[in-house]
Amino acid sequence: MTNFSDMLSKAKVMQEKMKEAQDQIKKIEVEGVSGGNSVRVILSGDYELKSIKVSETAKNESQEIINDLIIAAYNNAKENLKKKSAEELSKVTGGLNLPFDFKLPF
């Protein structure tokens, strides 16, 4: 019975560490760029768009191109955030590949 109790206590510790990691990830901010740095966006760890910066050169483009550049910069930031989130989770899980929103059943 001690093995089960030991396993349960280790799982609870892991759950606490996962919560801490998730809280840390929410505080992360990453940058995404596109168009040779003509558009930059800042994205928070919970995927909230914090800022968009469009260079003067990009502002001379058509609205459709500017929209595409913003979307590309956001997608770049999203990929950067996924990598950063995976790094943070890896620190907690010791390399286990668990999803960001992983929850233990208790």
Biopython code that builds the backbone (N, CA, C, O; Angstrom):
import numpy as np
from Bio.PDB.StructureBuilder import StructureBuilder

atoms = [
    (1, "MET", "N", (0.819, -1.195, 0.000)),
    (1, "MET", "CA", (0.000, 0.000, 0.000)),
    (1, "MET", "C", (0.862, 1.258, 0.000)),
    (1, "MET", "O", (0.438, 2.292, -0.516)),
    (2, "THR", "N", (2.040, 1.188, 0.558)),
    (2, "THR", "CA", (2.905, 2.376, 0.582)),
    (2, "THR", "C", (3.322, 2.796, -0.819)),
    (2, "THR", "O", (3.507, 3.986, -1.075)),
    (3, "ASN", "N", (3.472, 1.848, -1.725)),
    (3, "ASN", "CA", (3.836, 2.205, -3.099)),
    (3, "ASN", "C", (2.766, 3.081, -3.733)),
    (3, "ASN", "O", (3.076, 4.058, -4.415)),
    (4, "PHE", "N", (1.507, 2.726, -3.507)),
    (4, "PHE", "CA", (0.413, 3.520, -4.058)),
    (4, "PHE", "C", (0.380, 4.905, -3.425)),
    (4, "PHE", "O", (0.197, 5.901, -4.124)),
    (5, "SER", "N", (0.556, 4.976, -2.114)),
    (5, "SER", "CA", (0.564, 6.268, -1.409)),
    (5, "SER", "C", (1.725, 7.125, -1.884)),
    (5, "SER", "O", (1.585, 8.333, -2.079)),
    (6, "ASP", "N", (2.862, 6.491, -2.066)),
    (6, "ASP", "CA", (4.040, 7.210, -2.552)),
    (6, "ASP", "C", (3.789, 7.746, -3.964)),
    (6, "ASP", "O", (4.121, 8.890, -4.274)),
    (7, "MET", "N", (3.204, 6.909, -4.803)),
    (7, "MET", "CA", (2.908, 7.322, -6.169)),
    (7, "MET", "C", (1.897, 8.473, -6.185)),
    (7, "MET", "O", (2.016, 9.401, -6.985)),
    (8, "LEU", "N", (0.911, 8.403, -5.305)),
    (8, "LEU", "CA", (-0.103, 9.442, -5.212)),
    (8, "LEU", "C", (0.507, 10.767, -4.751)),
    (8, "LEU", "O", (0.161, 11.823, -5.280)),
    (9, "SER", "N", (1.396, 10.718, -3.785)),
    (9, "SER", "CA", (2.030, 11.958, -3.312)),
    (9, "SER", "C", (2.934, 12.545, -4.384)),
    (9, "SER", "O", (3.007, 13.766, -4.527)),
    (10, "LYS", "N", (3.628, 11.691, -5.148)),
    (10, "LYS", "CA", (4.465, 12.189, -6.253)),
    (10, "LYS", "C", (3.602, 12.830, -7.342)),
    (10, "LYS", "O", (3.992, 13.828, -7.947)),
    (11, "ALA", "N", (2.444, 12.253, -7.580)),
    (11, "ALA", "CA", (1.535, 12.815, -8.580)),
    (11, "ALA", "C", (1.031, 14.183, -8.133)),
    (11, "ALA", "O", (0.898, 15.091, -8.954)),
    (12, "LYS", "N", (0.753, 14.337, -6.862)),
    (12, "LYS", "CA", (0.291, 15.626, -6.346)),
    (12, "LYS", "C", (1.389, 16.679, -6.458)),
    (12, "LYS", "O", (1.119, 17.834, -6.788)),
    (13, "VAL", "N", (2.623, 16.276, -6.181)),
    (13, "VAL", "CA", (3.752, 17.201, -6.332)),
    (13, "VAL", "C", (3.878, 17.614, -7.794)),
    (13, "VAL", "O", (4.094, 18.789, -8.091)),
    (14, "MET", "N", (3.744, 16.662, -8.701)),
    (14, "MET", "CA", (3.817, 16.958, -10.131)),
    (14, "MET", "C", (2.698, 17.907, -10.533)),
    (14, "MET", "O", (2.913, 18.819, -11.331)),
    (15, "GLN", "N", (1.509, 17.701, -9.987)),
    (15, "GLN", "CA", (0.376, 18.572, -10.293)),
    (15, "GLN", "C", (0.672, 20.002, -9.849)),
    (15, "GLN", "O", (0.370, 20.952, -10.571)),
    (16, "GLU", "N", (1.259, 20.157, -8.672)),
    (16, "GLU", "CA", (1.612, 21.492, -8.181)),
    (16, "GLU", "C", (2.660, 22.146, -9.082)),
    (16, "GLU", "O", (2.580, 23.336, -9.386)),
    (17, "LYS", "N", (3.634, 21.353, -9.497)),
    (17, "LYS", "CA", (4.676, 21.883, -10.386)),
    (17, "LYS", "C", (4.091, 22.285, -11.740)),
    (17, "LYS", "O", (4.485, 23.294, -12.324)),
    (18, "MET", "N", (3.148, 21.481, -12.227)),
    (18, "MET", "CA", (2.502, 21.807, -13.503)),
    (18, "MET", "C", (1.730, 23.121, -13.391)),
    (18, "MET", "O", (1.772, 23.946, -14.304)),
    (19, "LYS", "N", (1.034, 23.315, -12.290)),
    (19, "LYS", "CA", (0.295, 24.565, -12.085)),
    (19, "LYS", "C", (1.255, 25.745, -12.049)),
    (19, "LYS", "O", (0.989, 26.785, -12.652)),
    (20, "GLU", "N", (2.369, 25.586, -11.344)),
    (20, "GLU", "CA", (3.373, 26.646, -11.294)),
    (20, "GLU", "C", (3.900, 26.956, -12.699)),
    (20, "GLU", "O", (4.050, 28.121, -13.068)),
    (21, "ALA", "N", (4.178, 25.904, -13.479)),
    (21, "ALA", "CA", (4.677, 26.101, -14.834)),
    (21, "ALA", "C", (3.643, 26.806, -15.701)),
    (21, "ALA", "O", (3.987, 27.686, -16.491)),
    (22, "GLN", "N", (2.388, 26.425, -15.558)),
    (22, "GLN", "CA", (1.331, 27.061, -16.332)),
    (22, "GLN", "C", (1.203, 28.536, -15.960)),
    (22, "GLN", "O", (0.974, 29.381, -16.826)),
    (23, "ASP", "N", (1.351, 28.846, -14.671)),
    (23, "ASP", "CA", (1.315, 30.241, -14.238)),
    (23, "ASP", "C", (2.500, 31.016, -14.813)),
    (23, "ASP", "O", (2.356, 32.168, -15.224)),
    (24, "GLN", "N", (3.665, 30.378, -14.841)),
    (24, "GLN", "CA", (4.858, 31.018, -15.418)),
    (24, "GLN", "C", (4.657, 31.270, -16.915)),
    (24, "GLN", "O", (5.023, 32.328, -17.427)),
    (25, "ILE", "N", (4.086, 30.309, -17.597)),
    (25, "ILE", "CA", (3.873, 30.429, -19.044)),
    (25, "ILE", "C", (2.949, 31.597, -19.352)),
    (25, "ILE", "O", (3.151, 32.301, -20.341)),
    (26, "LYS", "N", (1.945, 31.808, -18.523)),
    (26, "LYS", "CA", (1.022, 32.928, -18.750)),
    (26, "LYS", "C", (1.737, 34.271, -18.682)),
    (26, "LYS", "O", (1.290, 35.245, -19.287)),
    (27, "LYS", "N", (2.842, 34.328, -17.950)),
    (27, "LYS", "CA", (3.596, 35.575, -17.803)),
    (27, "LYS", "C", (4.583, 35.818, -18.949)),
    (27, "LYS", "O", (5.130, 36.913, -19.083)),
    (28, "ILE", "N", (4.801, 34.809, -19.757)),
    (28, "ILE", "CA", (5.752, 34.924, -20.871)),
    (28, "ILE", "C", (5.196, 35.877, -21.925)),
    (28, "ILE", "O", (3.988, 35.918, -22.159)),
    (29, "GLU", "N", (6.073, 36.635, -22.551)),
    (29, "GLU", "CA", (5.720, 37.416, -23.730)),
    (29, "GLU", "C", (6.735, 37.089, -24.816)),
    (29, "GLU", "O", (7.942, 37.087, -24.574)),
    (30, "VAL", "N", (6.238, 36.816, -26.002)),
    (30, "VAL", "CA", (7.107, 36.502, -27.135)),
    (30, "VAL", "C", (6.813, 37.470, -28.275)),
    (30, "VAL", "O", (5.742, 38.073, -28.351)),
    (31, "GLU", "N", (7.787, 37.594, -29.144)),
    (31, "GLU", "CA", (7.641, 38.482, -30.291)),
    (31, "GLU", "C", (7.551, 37.649, -31.562)),
    (31, "GLU", "O", (8.201, 36.612, -31.691)),
    (32, "GLY", "N", (6.749, 38.113, -32.478)),
    (32, "GLY", "CA", (6.665, 37.523, -33.803)),
    (32, "GLY", "C", (6.917, 38.605, -34.826)),
    (32, "GLY", "O", (6.496, 39.748, -34.649)),
    (33, "VAL", "N", (7.602, 38.250, -35.892)),
    (33, "VAL", "CA", (7.932, 39.238, -36.926)),
    (33, "VAL", "C", (7.582, 38.682, -38.298)),
    (33, "VAL", "O", (7.472, 37.472, -38.495)),
    (34, "SER", "N", (7.413, 39.600, -39.236)),
    (34, "SER", "CA", (7.201, 39.207, -40.625)),
    (34, "SER", "C", (7.653, 40.341, -41.530)),
    (34, "SER", "O", (7.895, 41.459, -41.075)),
    (35, "GLY", "N", (7.761, 40.038, -42.812)),
    (35, "GLY", "CA", (8.114, 41.054, -43.797)),
    (35, "GLY", "C", (9.460, 41.705, -43.528)),
    (35, "GLY", "O", (9.610, 42.920, -43.657)),
    (36, "GLY", "N", (10.453, 40.878, -43.148)),
    (36, "GLY", "CA", (11.765, 41.441, -42.868)),
    (36, "GLY", "C", (11.729, 42.438, -41.731)),
    (36, "GLY", "O", (12.334, 43.507, -41.808)),
    (37, "ASN", "N", (11.018, 42.085, -40.677)),
    (37, "ASN", "CA", (10.862, 42.918, -39.474)),
    (37, "ASN", "C", (10.003, 44.163, -39.699)),
    (37, "ASN", "O", (10.047, 45.096, -38.897)),
    (38, "SER", "N", (9.231, 44.185, -40.773)),
    (38, "SER", "CA", (8.378, 45.355, -41.004)),
    (38, "SER", "C", (7.116, 45.327, -40.142)),
    (38, "SER", "O", (6.491, 46.364, -39.918)),
    (39, "VAL", "N", (6.742, 44.136, -39.659)),
    (39, "VAL", "CA", (5.618, 44.017, -38.725)),
    (39, "VAL", "C", (6.082, 43.171, -37.548)),
    (39, "VAL", "O", (6.668, 42.103, -37.722)),
    (40, "ARG", "N", (5.806, 43.672, -36.344)),
    (40, "ARG", "CA", (6.162, 42.967, -35.107)),
    (40, "ARG", "C", (4.927, 42.904, -34.211)),
    (40, "ARG", "O", (4.195, 43.884, -34.070)),
    (41, "VAL", "N", (4.712, 41.746, -33.614)),
    (41, "VAL", "CA", (3.623, 41.607, -32.650)),
    (41, "VAL", "C", (4.178, 41.007, -31.364)),
    (41, "VAL", "O", (5.148, 40.250, -31.384)),
    (42, "ILE", "N", (3.554, 41.352, -30.256)),
    (42, "ILE", "CA", (3.884, 40.773, -28.964)),
    (42, "ILE", "C", (2.676, 39.960, -28.512)),
    (42, "ILE", "O", (1.542, 40.437, -28.533)),
    (43, "LEU", "N", (2.942, 38.735, -28.108)),
    (43, "LEU", "CA", (1.898, 37.799, -27.704)),
    (43, "LEU", "C", (2.210, 37.306, -26.294)),
    (43, "LEU", "O", (3.348, 36.945, -25.996)),
    (44, "SER", "N", (1.199, 37.290, -25.431)),
    (44, "SER", "CA", (1.399, 36.804, -24.066)),
    (44, "SER", "C", (1.277, 35.286, -24.033)),
    (44, "SER", "O", (0.861, 34.654, -25.004)),
    (45, "GLY", "N", (1.652, 34.718, -22.887)),
    (45, "GLY", "CA", (1.624, 33.271, -22.717)),
    (45, "GLY", "C", (0.252, 32.648, -22.808)),
    (45, "GLY", "O", (0.138, 31.446, -23.045)),
    (46, "ASP", "N", (-0.793, 33.432, -22.626)),
    (46, "ASP", "CA", (-2.141, 32.893, -22.806)),
    (46, "ASP", "C", (-2.741, 33.350, -24.138)),
    (46, "ASP", "O", (-3.958, 33.468, -24.284)),
    (47, "TYR", "N", (-1.855, 33.605, -25.101)),
    (47, "TYR", "CA", (-2.205, 33.934, -26.490)),
    (47, "TYR", "C", (-2.962, 35.242, -26.640)),
    (47, "TYR", "O", (-3.725, 35.411, -27.591)),
    (48, "GLU", "N", (-2.762, 36.163, -25.717)),
    (48, "GLU", "CA", (-3.374, 37.484, -25.839)),
    (48, "GLU", "C", (-2.425, 38.373, -26.629)),
    (48, "GLU", "O", (-1.240, 38.473, -26.313)),
    (49, "LEU", "N", (-2.957, 39.015, -27.655)),
    (49, "LEU", "CA", (-2.164, 39.926, -28.478)),
    (49, "LEU", "C", (-1.948, 41.213, -27.697)),
    (49, "LEU", "O", (-2.912, 41.905, -27.368)),
    (50, "LYS", "N", (-0.691, 41.545, -27.394)),
    (50, "LYS", "CA", (-0.369, 42.702, -26.565)),
    (50, "LYS", "C", (-0.082, 43.950, -27.393)),
    (50, "LYS", "O", (-0.476, 45.051, -27.008)),
    (51, "SER", "N", (0.604, 43.789, -28.528)),
    (51, "SER", "CA", (0.896, 44.961, -29.359)),
    (51, "SER", "C", (1.168, 44.549, -30.796)),
    (51, "SER", "O", (1.554, 43.417, -31.088)),
    (52, "ILE", "N", (0.952, 45.507, -31.673)),
    (52, "ILE", "CA", (1.256, 45.355, -33.104)),
    (52, "ILE", "C", (2.010, 46.606, -33.518)),
    (52, "ILE", "O", (1.552, 47.724, -33.283)),
    (53, "LYS", "N", (3.160, 46.414, -34.133)),
    (53, "LYS", "CA", (3.932, 47.544, -34.645)),
    (53, "LYS", "C", (4.142, 47.338, -36.139)),
    (53, "LYS", "O", (4.667, 46.313, -36.575)),
    (54, "VAL", "N", (3.725, 48.323, -36.906)),
    (54, "VAL", "CA", (3.849, 48.275, -38.356)),
    (54, "VAL", "C", (4.813, 49.393, -38.764)),
    (54, "VAL", "O", (4.596, 50.558, -38.430)),
    (55, "SER", "N", (5.870, 49.034, -39.483)),
    (55, "SER", "CA", (6.857, 50.029, -39.887)),
    (55, "SER", "C", (6.264, 50.986, -40.919)),
    (55, "SER", "O", (5.262, 50.680, -41.566)),
    (56, "GLU", "N", (6.888, 52.124, -41.057)),
    (56, "GLU", "CA", (6.433, 53.110, -42.046)),
    (56, "GLU", "C", (6.467, 52.532, -43.455)),
    (56, "GLU", "O", (5.590, 52.821, -44.269)),
    (57, "THR", "N", (7.472, 51.720, -43.740)),
    (57, "THR", "CA", (7.572, 51.082, -45.064)),
    (57, "THR", "C", (6.365, 50.182, -45.318)),
    (57, "THR", "O", (5.777, 50.209, -46.399)),
    (58, "ALA", "N", (6.004, 49.394, -44.323)),
    (58, "ALA", "CA", (4.868, 48.485, -44.478)),
    (58, "ALA", "C", (3.553, 49.254, -44.610)),
    (58, "ALA", "O", (2.631, 48.802, -45.290)),
    (59, "LYS", "N", (3.471, 50.407, -43.964)),
    (59, "LYS", "CA", (2.242, 51.204, -44.040)),
    (59, "LYS", "C", (1.969, 51.706, -45.458)),
    (59, "LYS", "O", (0.839, 52.070, -45.784)),
    (60, "ASN", "N", (2.982, 51.724, -46.280)),
    (60, "ASN", "CA", (2.808, 52.154, -47.673)),
    (60, "ASN", "C", (2.236, 51.049, -48.557)),
    (60, "ASN", "O", (1.885, 51.295, -49.711)),
    (61, "GLU", "N", (2.144, 49.847, -48.025)),
    (61, "GLU", "CA", (1.605, 48.710, -48.773)),
    (61, "GLU", "C", (0.076, 48.756, -48.765)),
    (61, "GLU", "O", (-0.535, 49.531, -48.029)),
    (62, "SER", "N", (-0.517, 47.914, -49.593)),
    (62, "SER", "CA", (-1.983, 47.827, -49.612)),
    (62, "SER", "C", (-2.484, 47.210, -48.312)),
    (62, "SER", "O", (-1.739, 46.521, -47.615)),
    (63, "GLN", "N", (-3.740, 47.460, -47.995)),
    (63, "GLN", "CA", (-4.329, 46.932, -46.761)),
    (63, "GLN", "C", (-4.260, 45.414, -46.729)),
    (63, "GLN", "O", (-4.045, 44.827, -45.668)),
    (64, "GLU", "N", (-4.436, 44.778, -47.864)),
    (64, "GLU", "CA", (-4.390, 43.315, -47.927)),
    (64, "GLU", "C", (-3.005, 42.791, -47.547)),
    (64, "GLU", "O", (-2.896, 41.802, -46.821)),
    (65, "ILE", "N", (-1.966, 43.434, -48.023)),
    (65, "ILE", "CA", (-0.597, 43.016, -47.692)),
    (65, "ILE", "C", (-0.311, 43.254, -46.211)),
    (65, "ILE", "O", (0.289, 42.408, -45.547)),
    (66, "ILE", "N", (-0.740, 44.400, -45.697)),
    (66, "ILE", "CA", (-0.544, 44.681, -44.269)),
    (66, "ILE", "C", (-1.241, 43.620, -43.421)),
    (66, "ILE", "O", (-0.672, 43.128, -42.446)),
    (67, "ASN", "N", (-2.463, 43.271, -43.789)),
    (67, "ASN", "CA", (-3.198, 42.230, -43.069)),
    (67, "ASN", "C", (-2.435, 40.905, -43.094)),
    (67, "ASN", "O", (-2.319, 40.228, -42.072)),
    (68, "ASP", "N", (-1.918, 40.542, -44.266)),
    (68, "ASP", "CA", (-1.153, 39.299, -44.384)),
    (68, "ASP", "C", (0.106, 39.336, -43.518)),
    (68, "ASP", "O", (0.469, 38.335, -42.899)),
    (69, "LEU", "N", (0.767, 40.490, -43.477)),
    (69, "LEU", "CA", (1.970, 40.631, -42.654)),
    (69, "LEU", "C", (1.644, 40.497, -41.167)),
    (69, "LEU", "O", (2.402, 39.885, -40.415)),
    (70, "ILE", "N", (0.520, 41.068, -40.747)),
    (70, "ILE", "CA", (0.108, 40.962, -39.342)),
    (70, "ILE", "C", (-0.211, 39.508, -38.992)),
    (70, "ILE", "O", (0.186, 39.015, -37.937)),
    (71, "ILE", "N", (-0.920, 38.836, -39.874)),
    (71, "ILE", "CA", (-1.250, 37.425, -39.647)),
    (71, "ILE", "C", (0.026, 36.590, -39.577)),
    (71, "ILE", "O", (0.158, 35.728, -38.708)),
    (72, "ALA", "N", (0.961, 36.845, -40.487)),
    (72, "ALA", "CA", (2.219, 36.097, -40.487)),
    (72, "ALA", "C", (3.019, 36.358, -39.213)),
    (72, "ALA", "O", (3.611, 35.433, -38.655)),
    (73, "ALA", "N", (3.043, 37.600, -38.749)),
    (73, "ALA", "CA", (3.760, 37.928, -37.514)),
    (73, "ALA", "C", (3.100, 37.248, -36.319)),
    (73, "ALA", "O", (3.790, 36.740, -35.434)),
    (74, "TYR", "N", (1.774, 37.234, -36.289)),
    (74, "TYR", "CA", (1.056, 36.549, -35.202)),
    (74, "TYR", "C", (1.385, 35.059, -35.217)),
    (74, "TYR", "O", (1.673, 34.476, -34.172)),
    (75, "ASN", "N", (1.344, 34.444, -36.390)),
    (75, "ASN", "CA", (1.643, 33.011, -36.493)),
    (75, "ASN", "C", (3.079, 32.719, -36.063)),
    (75, "ASN", "O", (3.346, 31.690, -35.442)),
    (76, "ASN", "N", (4.000, 33.621, -36.390)),
    (76, "ASN", "CA", (5.389, 33.473, -35.949)),
    (76, "ASN", "C", (5.476, 33.554, -34.424)),
    (76, "ASN", "O", (6.180, 32.762, -33.799)),
    (77, "ALA", "N", (4.769, 34.500, -33.834)),
    (77, "ALA", "CA", (4.747, 34.630, -32.375)),
    (77, "ALA", "C", (4.133, 33.393, -31.733)),
    (77, "ALA", "O", (4.615, 32.926, -30.702)),
    (78, "LYS", "N", (3.080, 32.863, -32.333)),
    (78, "LYS", "CA", (2.418, 31.672, -31.798)),
    (78, "LYS", "C", (3.378, 30.484, -31.783)),
    (78, "LYS", "O", (3.411, 29.728, -30.812)),
    (79, "GLU", "N", (4.154, 30.313, -32.846)),
    (79, "GLU", "CA", (5.146, 29.233, -32.892)),
    (79, "GLU", "C", (6.224, 29.448, -31.835)),
    (79, "GLU", "O", (6.647, 28.502, -31.170)),
    (80, "ASN", "N", (6.668, 30.699, -31.682)),
    (80, "ASN", "CA", (7.667, 31.013, -30.665)),
    (80, "ASN", "C", (7.132, 30.722, -29.265)),
    (80, "ASN", "O", (7.864, 30.245, -28.399)),
    (81, "LEU", "N", (5.865, 31.009, -29.054)),
    (81, "LEU", "CA", (5.240, 30.757, -27.753)),
    (81, "LEU", "C", (5.134, 29.255, -27.484)),
    (81, "LEU", "O", (5.357, 28.807, -26.359)),
    (82, "LYS", "N", (4.798, 28.491, -28.498)),
    (82, "LYS", "CA", (4.720, 27.033, -28.323)),
    (82, "LYS", "C", (6.075, 26.479, -27.901)),
    (82, "LYS", "O", (6.158, 25.642, -27.003)),
    (83, "LYS", "N", (7.138, 26.949, -28.553)),
    (83, "LYS", "CA", (8.488, 26.482, -28.214)),
    (83, "LYS", "C", (8.858, 26.880, -26.791)),
    (83, "LYS", "O", (9.383, 26.069, -26.028)),
    (84, "LYS", "N", (8.582, 28.130, -26.439)),
    (84, "LYS", "CA", (8.914, 28.629, -25.107)),
    (84, "LYS", "C", (8.106, 27.883, -24.045)),
    (84, "LYS", "O", (8.641, 27.536, -22.992)),
    (85, "SER", "N", (6.829, 27.635, -24.311)),
    (85, "SER", "CA", (5.977, 26.894, -23.383)),
    (85, "SER", "C", (6.494, 25.472, -23.191)),
    (85, "SER", "O", (6.518, 24.956, -22.074)),
    (86, "ALA", "N", (6.903, 24.849, -24.285)),
    (86, "ALA", "CA", (7.431, 23.484, -24.205)),
    (86, "ALA", "C", (8.704, 23.455, -23.368)),
    (86, "ALA", "O", (8.924, 22.512, -22.609)),
    (87, "GLU", "N", (9.541, 24.478, -23.500)),
    (87, "GLU", "CA", (10.760, 24.558, -22.686)),
    (87, "GLU", "C", (10.425, 24.652, -21.205)),
    (87, "GLU", "O", (11.035, 23.973, -20.379)),
    (88, "GLU", "N", (9.451, 25.498, -20.873)),
    (88, "GLU", "CA", (9.058, 25.675, -19.474)),
    (88, "GLU", "C", (8.480, 24.377, -18.904)),
    (88, "GLU", "O", (8.807, 23.994, -17.781)),
    (89, "LEU", "N", (7.632, 23.707, -19.668)),
    (89, "LEU", "CA", (7.039, 22.454, -19.205)),
    (89, "LEU", "C", (8.093, 21.365, -19.070)),
    (89, "LEU", "O", (8.025, 20.534, -18.165)),
    (90, "SER", "N", (9.057, 21.372, -19.964)),
    (90, "SER", "CA", (10.124, 20.377, -19.923)),
    (90, "SER", "C", (10.941, 20.495, -18.643)),
    (90, "SER", "O", (11.404, 19.491, -18.102)),
    (91, "LYS", "N", (11.118, 21.717, -18.162)),
    (91, "LYS", "CA", (11.846, 21.923, -16.910)),
    (91, "LYS", "C", (11.127, 21.231, -15.749)),
    (91, "LYS", "O", (11.768, 20.671, -14.860)),
    (92, "VAL", "N", (9.800, 21.273, -15.762)),
    (92, "VAL", "CA", (8.997, 20.708, -14.683)),
    (92, "VAL", "C", (8.855, 19.199, -14.816)),
    (92, "VAL", "O", (8.957, 18.471, -13.828)),
    (93, "THR", "N", (8.622, 18.737, -16.024)),
    (93, "THR", "CA", (8.312, 17.325, -16.236)),
    (93, "THR", "C", (9.548, 16.469, -16.464)),
    (93, "THR", "O", (9.437, 15.253, -16.622)),
    (94, "GLY", "N", (10.708, 17.078, -16.482)),
    (94, "GLY", "CA", (11.925, 16.304, -16.705)),
    (94, "GLY", "C", (11.996, 15.727, -18.098)),
    (94, "GLY", "O", (12.564, 14.653, -18.299)),
    (95, "GLY", "N", (11.430, 16.424, -19.058)),
    (95, "GLY", "CA", (11.498, 15.992, -20.449)),
    (95, "GLY", "C", (10.280, 15.242, -20.943)),
    (95, "GLY", "O", (10.192, 14.946, -22.135)),
    (96, "LEU", "N", (9.333, 14.921, -20.067)),
    (96, "LEU", "CA", (8.099, 14.289, -20.540)),
    (96, "LEU", "C", (7.379, 15.260, -21.461)),
    (96, "LEU", "O", (7.346, 16.462, -21.196)),
    (97, "ASN", "N", (6.817, 14.759, -22.513)),
    (97, "ASN", "CA", (6.162, 15.611, -23.498)),
    (97, "ASN", "C", (4.675, 15.745, -23.179)),
    (97, "ASN", "O", (3.840, 15.145, -23.855)),
    (98, "LEU", "N", (4.339, 16.535, -22.145)),
    (98, "LEU", "CA", (2.944, 16.722, -21.757)),
    (98, "LEU", "C", (2.406, 18.007, -22.361)),
    (98, "LEU", "O", (3.153, 18.975, -22.498)),
    (99, "PRO", "N", (1.124, 18.043, -22.729)),
    (99, "PRO", "CA", (0.546, 19.261, -23.284)),
    (99, "PRO", "C", (0.437, 20.355, -22.224)),
    (99, "PRO", "O", (0.378, 20.067, -21.029)),
    (100, "PHE", "N", (0.412, 21.608, -22.669)),
    (100, "PHE", "CA", (0.353, 22.774, -21.779)),
    (100, "PHE", "C", (-0.837, 22.696, -20.830)),
    (100, "PHE", "O", (-0.712, 23.071, -19.664)),
    (101, "ASP", "N", (-1.979, 22.222, -21.298)),
    (101, "ASP", "CA", (-3.189, 22.220, -20.484)),
    (101, "ASP", "C", (-3.437, 20.875, -19.786)),
    (101, "ASP", "O", (-4.565, 20.577, -19.392)),
    (102, "PHE", "N", (-2.379, 20.068, -19.636)),
    (102, "PHE", "CA", (-2.496, 18.770, -18.994)),
    (102, "PHE", "C", (-2.974, 18.901, -17.552)),
    (102, "PHE", "O", (-2.454, 19.723, -16.797)),
    (103, "LYS", "N", (-3.952, 18.101, -17.172)),
    (103, "LYS", "CA", (-4.471, 18.128, -15.809)),
    (103, "LYS", "C", (-4.489, 16.699, -15.262)),
    (103, "LYS", "O", (-4.908, 15.759, -15.939)),
    (104, "LEU", "N", (-4.031, 16.568, -14.041)),
    (104, "LEU", "CA", (-4.115, 15.261, -13.376)),
    (104, "LEU", "C", (-5.544, 15.080, -12.857)),
    (104, "LEU", "O", (-6.236, 16.067, -12.607)),
    (105, "PRO", "N", (-5.992, 13.843, -12.694)),
    (105, "PRO", "CA", (-7.398, 13.605, -12.365)),
    (105, "PRO", "C", (-7.783, 13.845, -10.907)),
    (105, "PRO", "O", (-8.772, 13.275, -10.447)),
    (106, "PHE", "N", (-7.063, 14.642, -10.186)),
    (106, "PHE", "CA", (-7.462, 14.940, -8.798)),
    (106, "PHE", "C", (-7.048, 16.335, -8.426)),
    (106, "PHE", "O", (-7.293, 16.773, -7.302)),
]
sb = StructureBuilder()
sb.init_structure("model")
sb.init_model(0)
sb.init_chain("A")
sb.init_seg("    ")
for serial, (resi, resn, name, xyz) in enumerate(atoms, 1):
    if name == "N":
        sb.init_residue(resn, " ", resi, " ")
    sb.init_atom(name, np.array(xyz, "f"), 0.0, 1.0, " ", f" {name:<3s}", serial, name[0])
structure = sb.get_structure()
